[in-house]
């Protein structure tokens, strides 16, 4: 469906919510907003800045989409100073277009590299159980550290399928 109009007050409300629940570390994520200029990188950046302003000492992890590879958007998030810049690779190259049709595998790796090279601690996850063969994750897993991913996180568990495993 079509996303709702952008609410420019979201960063303030999130920062106040973090203050109200007294968190020392938060992870902030948002949906893909390719309909907005720069993929709404300003929303992630401003949310991070306001959380730090209203909650001194609170760590911020931003889990962002790929901003369609726009360097200026990536840099805007880096400049906001999150403690962790997270972008999930999600799946293996063969399945990427099916699982993340608007994204690009190499662009996601390049984004992680840019954030890492920009001084960020970077984090990503490769989710398994989305139709890949048993052999496909082996080359994909090393792609994360090779791209500068500091924290390749273990994949979450997916509900086992009643179907037999792939060959």
C-alpha positions in Angstrom: 0.0 0.0 0.0 0.9 3.6 0.0 2.6 5.0 3.1 0.9 7.6 5.1 2.1 11.2 4.9 5.4 11.8 6.8 4.9 13.0 10.4 7.7 15.4 11.1 7.0 15.3 14.9 7.9 11.6 15.2 11.6 12.2 16.3 10.5 14.4 19.2 7.8 11.9 20.3 10.3 9.0 20.1 12.9 10.9 22.1 10.3 11.8 24.8 9.2 8.1 24.9 12.7 7.0 25.5 13.0 9.5 28.3 9.7 8.4 29.8 10.7 4.7 30.0 14.3 5.6 31.1 16.3 3.4 28.7 20.1 3.4 28.5 20.1 1.9 25.0 17.5 1.9 22.3 17.1 0.5 18.8 15.1 2.7 16.4 13.9 1.3 13.1 11.5 2.5 10.5 9.9 1.4 7.3 11.3 2.0 3.9 10.3 5.5 2.7 11.4 5.7 -0.9 8.5 8.1 -1.4 10.3 10.8 0.5 13.4 12.7 -0.5 16.6 11.0 0.7 14.6 8.0 1.8 13.7 10.0 5.0 17.2 9.8 6.3 16.5 13.1 8.1 13.9 11.2 10.2 16.5 8.7 11.4 19.1 11.4 11.9 16.8 13.8 13.8 15.5 11.0 16.0 19.0 10.1 17.0 19.9 13.7 17.7 16.8 14.3 19.8 17.2 11.1 21.8 20.8 12.1 22.7 19.6 15.6 23.5 16.8 14.6 25.8 18.5 11.4 27.1 22.2 12.1 27.8 24.1 8.9 28.0 21.5 6.8 26.1 23.0 4.8 23.3 21.2 4.8 20.0 21.2 2.0 17.4 19.6 3.0 14.1 18.3 0.2 11.9 17.8 1.8 8.5 16.8 0.8 5.0 19.2 1.3 2.1 18.2 4.8 1.1 18.5 3.5 -2.5 22.3 3.9 -2.0 22.2 7.7 -1.7 25.5 8.6 -0.1 24.2 11.9 1.2 21.4 10.1 3.1 23.9 7.6 4.6 26.2 10.4 5.6 23.3 12.3 7.2 22.7 9.4 9.5 26.4 9.0 10.2 26.7 12.6 11.2 23.9 12.2 13.7 26.2 10.0 15.7 24.3 6.8 16.5 26.4 4.3 18.6 25.4 1.6 16.0 24.5 1.9 12.4 22.5 -1.2 11.5 21.3 -2.3 8.1 20.1 -5.9 7.6 21.4 -7.7 4.5 18.5 -10.1 5.0 19.1 -12.9 2.5 21.5 -14.5 0.1 22.1 -13.0 -3.4 19.9 -15.4 -5.3 16.8 -14.6 -3.1 17.4 -10.9 -2.7 15.1 -9.6 -5.4 12.3 -11.9 -4.3 12.7 -11.0 -0.6 13.7 -7.4 -0.9 12.5 -6.3 -4.4 13.3 -2.6 -4.0 16.8 -3.3 -2.6 20.0 -4.5 -4.1 22.5 -6.9 -2.4 25.7 -5.1 -3.5 24.2 -1.7 -2.6 23.4 -3.0 0.9 27.0 -4.2 1.3 28.3 -0.9 0.0 26.1 1.0 2.4 27.5 -1.0 5.3 31.0 -0.3 4.1 30.4 3.4 3.8 29.0 3.6 7.3 32.0 1.6 8.6 34.5 3.8 6.7 32.6 6.8 8.2 33.6 5.7 11.7 30.4 3.9 12.6 30.1 0.6 14.5 28.1 -1.4 11.9 25.7 -4.3 12.4 23.7 -6.5 10.1 21.8 -9.8 10.0 21.4 -12.4 7.4 18.1 -14.2 7.9 18.0 -17.8 7.0 15.0 -20.0 6.2 13.7 -17.9 3.3 14.2 -20.5 0.6 18.0 -20.6 0.3 19.8 -23.9 -0.2 22.1 -25.2 2.5 25.2 -24.1 0.5 24.1 -20.5 -0.2 24.7 -18.9 3.3 28.4 -20.0 3.4 29.6 -17.4 0.9 27.1 -14.8 2.1 28.2 -14.8 5.7 31.8 -13.7 5.1 30.5 -10.9 2.8 29.3 -9.0 5.9 32.7 -8.7 7.7 34.4 -8.2 4.3 32.1 -5.1 3.8 33.1 -3.7 7.2 30.3 -5.1 9.3 31.5 -5.0 12.8 28.6 -7.0 14.3 27.3 -9.7 12.1 24.5 -10.9 14.2 23.2 -14.5 14.3 20.1 -15.0 12.3 16.8 -15.1 14.2 15.0 -18.5 14.3 12.2 -18.9 11.8 9.4 -21.3 12.5 10.4 -24.7 11.0 8.5 -25.6 7.8 6.5 -28.8 7.5 8.3 -29.3 4.2 11.5 -31.3 3.9 14.7 -29.2 3.9 16.0 -28.1 0.5 18.7 -30.1 -1.3 
